């Protein structure tokens, strides 16, 4: 069995059931990753500082800070965000690698440290809310009477019942802020909503892309040629 860009599965007389199971698991993994990369990021709000026309931080050090009490999640998300910053021309650095933990939560000390270490900007991500909703299967069945059109039609509309257990979708809202360290001011801020994110890496990659597009839309950065 191979799991590459396309899905292939081989079975043999001996161990065929195992191969099929592994093949099915691989297919689910590919589908999951594809779904994660196809996430939509809806901007609930977007704000830009009026005194800043364009942002010039290309090639400069920008630190990614994720505000979370879950250290494992914070480190993973900061690394993912730093990679996305690097891919867009910044020198992205994960916050946990850039600043001592004892200084991270103090605004004055954090800014002084960032200035001292040559940081030009800080991107801050903070989770605002997590909501769950139950989505029923698209297949429905109806319990109805066939004695007459009137009875059937009226009953059918009253007894539409979802089949299957459905699935639970997680909706998350994230606040993203971009600060200019030298000026100590907020350059841009936005809140995005995303449904059913699959994993941190895919989510952050998609979020970075959405934010990049938004920064271009509001004129802070120019579109790549």
Phi, psi and omega per residue, in radians:
X1 nan 2.388 3.055
X2 -2.175 2.539 3.060
X3 -2.183 1.721 -3.095
X4 -2.202 -2.601 3.117
X5 -1.066 -0.575 3.036
X6 -2.048 2.764 -3.039
X7 -1.661 2.191 3.030
X8 -2.262 2.578 -3.124
X9 -2.483 2.320 3.065
X10 -2.043 2.441 3.068
X11 -2.153 2.624 3.109
X12 -2.207 2.836 -3.112
X13 -1.007 -0.707 3.124
X14 -1.732 2.220 3.138
X15 1.371 0.238 -3.118
X16 -1.070 -0.646 -3.123
X17 -1.117 -0.709 3.124
X18 -1.111 -0.751 -3.140
X19 -1.073 -0.700 3.134
X20 -1.142 -0.720 3.134
X21 -1.120 -0.796 3.126
X22 -1.118 -0.669 3.119
X23 -1.112 -0.740 3.128
X24 -1.125 -0.718 3.119
X25 -1.100 -0.702 3.127
X26 -1.120 -0.716 3.125
X27 -1.093 -0.698 3.103
X28 -1.138 -0.665 3.128
X29 -1.105 -0.794 3.120
X30 -1.060 -0.767 3.140
X31 -1.117 -0.695 -3.136
X32 -1.114 -0.775 3.141
X33 -1.148 -0.702 3.124
X34 -1.098 -0.713 3.121
X35 -1.143 -0.682 -3.135
X36 -1.102 -0.689 -3.120
X37 -1.306 -0.288 -3.096
X38 -1.706 0.309 -3.134
X39 -1.073 2.579 3.042
X40 -1.791 2.496 -3.099
X41 -2.163 1.769 -3.101
X42 -1.590 2.216 3.107
X43 -1.429 2.027 3.064
X44 -1.370 -0.553 3.093
X45 -2.730 2.696 3.108
X46 -2.631 2.286 -3.073
X47 -2.342 2.448 3.125
X48 -2.259 2.391 3.101
X49 -1.107 2.273 -3.054
X50 -1.227 -0.441 -3.082
X51 -1.519 0.081 3.133
X52 -2.070 2.132 -3.120
X53 -1.516 -0.979 3.123
X54 -2.316 2.732 -3.102
X55 -1.848 2.186 -3.122
X56 -2.063 1.438 3.123
X57 -2.151 0.197 3.124
X58 -1.063 2.284 3.134
X59 1.391 0.024 -3.105
X60 -1.820 2.802 -3.076
X61 -1.338 2.119 3.125
X62 -2.226 2.192 -3.082
X63 -1.690 2.364 3.092
X64 -1.712 2.088 3.137
X65 -2.110 2.168 3.080
X66 -1.928 2.083 -3.109
X67 -1.459 1.824 -3.124
X68 -2.745 2.510 3.089
X69 -1.440 -0.190 3.098
X70 -1.518 1.786 -3.044
X71 -1.067 -0.717 -3.127
X72 -1.106 -0.784 3.109
X73 -1.119 -0.759 -3.114
X74 -1.059 -0.830 -3.111
X75 -1.112 -0.749 -3.137
X76 -1.116 -0.782 -3.127
X77 -1.188 -0.679 3.123
X78 -1.141 -0.689 3.099
X79 -1.126 -0.756 3.138
X80 -1.101 -0.749 -3.140
X81 -1.174 -0.693 3.106
X82 -1.060 -0.713 3.103
X83 -1.083 -0.709 3.126
X84 -1.168 -0.646 3.085
X85 -1.109 -0.752 3.115
X86 -1.073 -0.681 -3.114
X87 -1.219 -0.233 -3.120
X88 -1.919 0.324 3.004
X89 1.663 -0.025 3.074
X90 -1.623 2.932 2.967
X91 -1.743 1.530 -3.046
X92 -1.412 2.391 3.137
X93 -2.351 2.315 3.078
X94 -1.158 2.412 -3.084
X95 -0.986 -0.722 -3.080
X96 -1.169 -0.344 3.082
X97 -1.551 -0.304 -2.970
X98 -1.706 -0.533 -3.005
X99 -2.382 2.433 3.097
X100 -1.029 2.481 -3.084
X101 -1.011 -0.598 -3.089
X102 -1.251 -0.254 3.123
X103 -1.766 -0.250 -2.960
X104 -1.052 -0.663 -3.017
X105 -1.608 -0.002 3.123
X106 -1.824 2.018 -3.057
X107 -1.004 -0.826 -3.104
X108 -1.131 -0.806 -3.112
X109 -1.201 -0.652 3.140
X110 -1.136 -0.797 -3.134
X111 -1.129 -0.716 3.121
X112 -1.070 -0.701 3.134
X113 -1.168 -0.756 3.139
X114 -1.096 -0.737 3.105
X115 -1.099 -0.747 -3.127
X116 -1.086 -0.610 -3.079
X117 -1.686 0.203 3.035
X118 1.335 0.488 3.115
X119 -1.466 2.263 3.135
X120 -1.591 -0.624 -3.096
X121 -2.529 2.781 3.097
X122 -2.293 2.218 3.042
X123 -1.800 2.145 -3.081
X124 -1.999 2.226 3.055
X125 -1.962 2.338 3.104
X126 -2.441 2.247 3.108
X127 -1.283 2.204 -3.128
X128 -1.675 -0.723 -3.097
X129 -2.764 2.700 3.052
X130 -2.339 2.092 3.121
X131 -2.161 2.517 3.112
X132 -2.052 2.471 3.080
X133 -2.396 2.642 -3.130
X134 -1.705 2.202 3.130
X135 -1.987 2.154 -3.108
X136 -1.358 2.808 3.070
X137 -1.089 2.640 -3.124
X138 -1.295 -0.321 -3.134
X139 -1.408 2.301 3.134
X140 -2.209 2.721 2.987
X141 -2.274 2.738 -3.123
X142 -2.222 2.492 3.039
X143 -1.813 2.166 -2.951
X144 -2.636 2.925 3.073
X145 -1.864 2.385 -3.092
X146 -1.811 0.258 -3.054
X147 -1.149 -0.626 3.134
X148 -2.695 2.823 3.131
X149 -1.025 -0.765 -3.097
X150 -1.049 -0.817 -3.127
X151 -1.131 -0.776 -3.128
X152 -1.059 -0.865 -3.021
X153 -1.135 -0.782 -3.120
X154 -1.158 -0.753 -3.099
X155 -1.208 -0.695 -3.091
X156 -1.027 -0.776 -3.111
X157 -1.216 -0.367 -3.113
X158 -1.594 -0.205 -3.013
X159 -2.200 0.462 3.073
X160 -1.147 2.133 -3.041
X161 -2.231 2.258 3.127
X162 -1.225 2.473 3.076
X163 -1.768 2.535 3.117
X164 1.599 2.943 -3.052
X165 -1.476 -0.215 -3.122
X166 1.246 -2.918 3.120
X167 -2.589 2.825 -3.116
X168 -1.774 2.271 3.120
X169 -1.904 2.359 3.104
X170 -1.783 2.153 3.089
X171 -1.826 2.201 -3.131
X172 -2.146 2.502 3.072
X173 -2.028 2.249 -3.090
X174 -2.211 2.346 3.077
X175 -1.667 2.264 3.106
X176 -2.151 2.232 -3.125
X177 -2.195 2.488 3.083
X178 -2.091 2.077 -3.104
X179 -1.924 2.499 2.978
X180 -1.599 1.999 -3.050
X181 -1.140 -0.762 -3.084
X182 -1.054 -0.750 -3.134
X183 -1.512 -0.344 -3.128
X184 1.252 0.317 -3.067
X185 -2.037 2.827 3.110
X186 -1.395 2.235 3.125
X187 -1.635 -0.777 -3.123
X188 -2.658 2.591 3.072
X189 -2.530 2.560 3.119
X190 -2.720 2.759 3.072
X191 -2.173 2.204 3.139
X192 -2.019 2.652 3.052
X193 -2.108 2.370 -3.133
X194 -2.396 2.487 3.135
X195 -1.920 2.363 2.966
X196 1.042 0.817 3.071
X197 -1.116 2.435 -3.026
X198 -1.580 -0.730 -3.133
X199 -2.747 2.880 -3.039
X200 -1.078 -0.829 -3.057
X201 -1.077 -0.841 -3.137
X202 -1.135 -0.695 -3.138
X203 -1.108 -0.858 -3.096
X204 -1.131 -0.675 3.113
X205 -1.059 -0.800 3.121
X206 -1.160 -0.680 3.129
X207 -1.124 -0.733 3.130
X208 -1.070 -0.705 3.106
X209 -1.123 -0.730 3.136
X210 -1.140 -0.711 3.138
X211 -1.178 -0.702 3.098
X212 -1.014 -0.772 3.101
X213 -1.103 -0.695 -3.127
X214 -1.179 -0.707 3.106
X215 -1.111 -0.610 3.063
X216 -1.197 -0.718 -3.109
X217 -1.078 -0.701 -3.107
X218 -1.504 -0.010 3.035
X219 1.539 0.163 3.137
X220 -1.309 -0.585 3.087
X221 -2.268 2.699 -3.138
X222 -1.588 2.656 3.122
X223 -1.259 2.414 3.121
X224 -1.123 2.480 -3.126
X225 -1.590 nan nan
